[in-house]
Amino acid sequence: MPRSLFRLAAGAAAGYLFAVRPWHLRWGADDREAHAEMPGDDIVRHAQYQATRAITIDAPPAAVWAWVIQLGGYRPGGTFDRPAGQEAEQGLKVGDVLHGAADGSGYVVEQINPPHTLVLALRGTDATTSCSISLRDLEDGRTRMIFRLRIRAQPNLRGTGYLAMMDVGDFVTMRRQMLTIKERAESAR
């Protein structure tokens, strides 16, 4: 490999590790949110990957919750044709299994407290993953939506591959979903 190509690759890797990655692991979250405990943190102890992202939404938690459930597909066997907001939790309860993981397994609802908290866990063959969504009341009827993902992968090639895939793919997916929830909740006001 030519020396200049090696330097370019090393520079790109360093830029990602020291600038881009820290930004996307806590997109929108302040220091307090990024370091505070959240419901579900105990599901994945000693996480190898943790991302905490946050966004402020100009709508009350109940309106945001309906879109979290609707757009997240967090309904066992549910469809996307039910109008958001008709039922706050739309029948979701602890123990429900939400199918859709690539390996055929599904996220299990570990905790639910509409319209403020939803905690999901995926105990797959490659890793254990927890997803926590917290909706916090702010002044003037606004909501702070905080999303945390924690992963503990198996110490093998597949586990490492899973971590690498989630490192980039998770940010792209969750940022888009959070912005869509914000847009829909605010436009429904």
Buried (B, 14 or more C-beta within 10 A) or exposed (E): EEEEEEEEEEEEEEEBEEEEBEEBBBBBBEEEBBEBEBBBBEBBEEBBBBBBBBBEBBBBBBBBBBBBBBBBBBBBEBEEEBEBBEBBBBEBEEEBBBEEEEEEBBBBBBBBEBBBBBBBBBBBEBBBBBBBBBBBEBEEEBBBBBBBBBBBBBEEEEBBEBBEEBBEEBBEEBBEBBEEBBEBBBEBE
